[in-house]
Amino acid sequence: MDTLYALQSILLGLLGWAATGMVVMGTSRLTITDRRAMLVCNWLLWMIFAFGTLVYRGLMTTSTAAIYCGVSTVALGLVVMASARRTRTRTHH
């Protein structure tokens, strides 16, 4: 049960990021590149709050939370860049 209690903040962060992502992707005034960049930036913001809650509760150290935020943001950024490159090559053929 303690694990579920700890994962509440992560789940809330994921839900917040997904909701923000739906709003960002539905915005037609931004280019697709801007939308993708905003998704990655919003991921970082939501995960700072999610992991910050774990630090506040004493379930994780600050340095560990920073590493998790950084690594997950870089991983998401790489996935977004790879999908952008793949989409771009498909549209040119």
Backbone bond lengths (Angstrom), bond angles and torsions (degrees), N, CA, C in turn:
res aa  C-N    CA-C-N  psi(-1)  N-CA   C-N-CA  omega(-1)  CA-C   N-CA-C  phi
1 M - - - 1.445 - - 1.529 111.22 -
2 D 1.327 116.71 -31.57 1.462 119.55 178.65 1.519 111.50 -63.96
3 T 1.334 116.36 -33.80 1.454 120.26 179.02 1.519 110.51 -65.20
4 L 1.314 117.07 -43.17 1.462 120.60 178.04 1.520 111.15 -63.41
5 Y 1.322 116.39 -38.19 1.463 120.48 177.76 1.525 110.42 -62.50
6 A 1.317 116.55 -39.81 1.466 120.75 -179.53 1.526 111.45 -71.29
7 L 1.316 116.87 -31.94 1.461 119.87 -176.39 1.527 113.38 -81.82
8 Q 1.319 118.05 -7.29 1.465 120.41 178.70 1.522 111.85 -58.30
9 S 1.313 116.50 -42.71 1.460 119.29 -178.19 1.529 111.00 -68.13
10 I 1.330 117.04 -37.24 1.462 120.19 177.64 1.525 109.73 -65.32
11 L 1.336 116.87 -43.39 1.457 121.13 178.50 1.525 111.21 -62.23
12 L 1.309 116.71 -42.28 1.461 120.61 177.65 1.535 110.78 -63.08
13 G 1.329 116.55 -40.16 1.461 120.67 176.73 1.519 112.01 -63.25
14 L 1.326 116.82 -42.47 1.468 120.32 178.32 1.520 111.93 -65.20
15 L 1.321 116.56 -42.12 1.466 120.01 178.61 1.529 111.23 -65.50
16 G 1.316 116.61 -41.68 1.464 120.72 177.60 1.512 111.87 -63.05
17 W 1.343 115.86 -41.89 1.458 120.08 178.81 1.523 110.66 -65.46
18 A 1.324 117.02 -41.80 1.466 120.23 -180.00 1.528 110.80 -64.48
19 A 1.329 117.08 -42.06 1.465 120.23 178.89 1.524 110.92 -65.23
20 T 1.323 116.66 -43.45 1.456 120.33 177.57 1.525 110.48 -64.18
21 G 1.333 116.27 -39.22 1.458 120.74 178.56 1.514 112.72 -62.59
22 M 1.325 116.69 -37.99 1.468 119.55 177.93 1.522 111.13 -64.90
23 V 1.323 116.35 -38.80 1.464 120.01 177.82 1.524 110.34 -67.11
24 V 1.328 116.28 -44.99 1.473 120.73 -179.14 1.531 110.60 -63.02
25 M 1.312 117.39 -45.64 1.468 120.08 -177.80 1.525 112.15 -68.87
26 G 1.323 117.33 -21.97 1.459 120.87 177.50 1.517 113.92 -86.35
27 T 1.318 116.80 -1.85 1.457 121.07 -179.40 1.528 109.46 -84.75
28 S 1.310 115.95 115.83 1.465 119.05 -176.72 1.529 112.75 -84.81
29 R 1.321 117.97 -13.13 1.471 120.29 -178.97 1.520 112.78 -75.09
30 L 1.327 117.17 -16.23 1.461 120.71 -179.23 1.524 110.13 -98.72
31 T 1.316 115.24 147.87 1.464 118.50 174.69 1.520 108.58 -72.87
32 I 1.313 117.30 164.11 1.460 120.91 -179.77 1.531 110.79 -63.28
33 T 1.316 116.85 -33.88 1.469 120.45 177.41 1.524 110.78 -65.36
34 D 1.335 116.44 -42.68 1.463 120.34 177.67 1.526 111.05 -63.69
35 R 1.322 116.55 -40.52 1.468 120.37 179.45 1.520 110.86 -63.44
36 R 1.317 116.36 -42.85 1.467 119.88 178.90 1.524 111.19 -64.09
37 A 1.321 116.47 -41.83 1.467 120.57 178.58 1.530 110.61 -63.73
38 M 1.327 116.20 -39.59 1.464 119.26 179.27 1.522 111.34 -66.98
39 L 1.330 117.89 -33.64 1.461 120.43 176.90 1.522 111.04 -61.69
40 V 1.324 116.24 -44.07 1.463 120.05 -179.54 1.532 110.15 -67.49
41 C 1.325 117.40 -43.39 1.471 120.72 179.23 1.526 111.52 -63.92
42 N 1.321 116.53 -40.36 1.456 119.82 178.09 1.520 111.71 -66.68
43 W 1.330 116.58 -33.39 1.458 120.26 175.38 1.525 109.63 -57.98
44 L 1.326 115.77 -48.16 1.461 120.29 -179.51 1.526 110.57 -59.79
45 L 1.316 117.09 -45.55 1.470 119.78 -179.29 1.522 112.29 -62.03
46 W 1.319 117.40 -46.26 1.464 120.25 -179.59 1.523 111.67 -66.93
47 M 1.329 117.57 -36.85 1.463 119.35 -179.70 1.528 111.90 -73.37
48 I 1.320 117.49 -28.62 1.468 119.26 174.38 1.527 109.53 -60.43
49 F 1.313 116.99 -44.77 1.470 119.88 178.10 1.526 111.71 -68.35
50 A 1.330 117.24 -40.07 1.463 120.66 -179.07 1.523 111.53 -64.36
51 F 1.330 116.77 -50.71 1.455 119.63 -179.80 1.525 111.42 -74.06
52 G 1.332 116.65 -28.96 1.466 119.77 176.18 1.519 111.82 -62.51
53 T 1.308 116.50 -34.77 1.463 120.55 176.48 1.519 110.51 -64.42
54 L 1.322 116.73 -39.93 1.465 119.88 177.52 1.527 111.43 -65.86
55 V 1.324 116.67 -36.67 1.468 120.42 176.39 1.526 109.47 -66.36
56 Y 1.319 115.82 -43.81 1.469 120.62 -179.28 1.531 111.11 -61.27
57 R 1.321 116.81 -38.14 1.472 121.21 179.44 1.521 112.22 -77.69
58 G 1.324 117.51 -7.49 1.456 121.35 179.39 1.519 113.72 82.01
59 L 1.323 117.49 16.61 1.457 121.70 -178.38 1.525 112.83 -91.34
60 M 1.345 116.56 -9.24 1.461 121.34 -177.68 1.529 107.59 -153.43
61 T 1.327 115.53 148.01 1.464 118.64 176.19 1.527 109.52 -81.75
62 T 1.299 115.67 160.74 1.460 120.95 -179.83 1.525 111.35 -62.76
63 S 1.308 117.01 -42.10 1.466 119.68 -179.07 1.529 111.57 -65.99
64 T 1.323 117.64 -38.45 1.464 120.71 177.55 1.519 110.23 -65.72
65 A 1.319 117.25 -42.19 1.464 121.00 178.67 1.528 110.53 -62.82
66 A 1.324 116.71 -41.20 1.464 120.25 179.00 1.527 110.95 -63.99
67 I 1.315 116.51 -39.83 1.472 120.17 178.13 1.522 110.32 -64.63
68 Y 1.323 117.83 -46.23 1.461 121.01 179.01 1.528 111.26 -61.41
69 C 1.326 117.18 -43.25 1.472 120.13 178.05 1.521 110.60 -61.78
70 G 1.311 116.46 -46.62 1.459 120.54 -178.09 1.516 112.95 -65.48
71 V 1.323 116.72 -46.64 1.462 120.45 -178.26 1.526 110.98 -65.75
72 S 1.329 117.15 -42.98 1.469 119.08 -179.42 1.528 111.11 -67.88
73 T 1.321 117.71 -34.86 1.464 120.52 178.24 1.532 111.00 -68.93
74 V 1.321 117.09 -42.14 1.472 120.47 177.15 1.529 109.99 -63.70
75 A 1.329 116.95 -42.65 1.468 120.33 179.13 1.526 110.88 -61.88
76 L 1.324 116.73 -44.34 1.462 119.80 178.41 1.527 110.48 -64.19
77 G 1.306 116.95 -41.45 1.458 120.51 177.87 1.517 112.41 -60.43
78 L 1.337 116.59 -40.46 1.468 120.15 177.74 1.526 111.39 -66.13
79 V 1.327 116.88 -40.09 1.464 120.59 177.89 1.529 110.14 -63.78
80 V 1.323 116.74 -43.03 1.464 120.65 -179.88 1.527 110.18 -65.01
81 M 1.330 117.33 -42.91 1.462 119.81 178.80 1.520 111.60 -65.35
82 A 1.323 116.96 -40.02 1.461 120.11 178.91 1.523 110.85 -65.60
83 S 1.321 116.86 -41.12 1.465 118.81 179.38 1.521 110.90 -69.37
84 A 1.324 117.86 -33.80 1.468 120.81 177.20 1.522 109.90 -66.15
85 R 1.297 116.92 -41.76 1.457 120.70 179.72 1.523 110.78 -66.38
86 R 1.328 115.48 -40.49 1.462 120.12 179.71 1.527 110.49 -66.74
87 T 1.322 117.50 -40.82 1.454 121.27 178.50 1.519 110.83 -65.20
88 R 1.331 116.62 -41.46 1.452 121.64 -179.70 1.530 111.31 -62.91
89 T 1.334 117.58 -41.22 1.466 120.03 -178.98 1.523 111.04 -71.00
90 R 1.305 117.62 -30.32 1.460 120.38 177.46 1.513 112.16 -69.15
91 T 1.324 117.67 -39.11 1.458 120.60 -176.41 1.523 112.28 -73.50
92 H 1.331 118.46 -21.40 1.456 120.91 -179.56 1.519 112.89 -83.79
93 H 1.304 118.08 -12.96 1.479 119.77 -179.13 1.473 112.19 -95.85
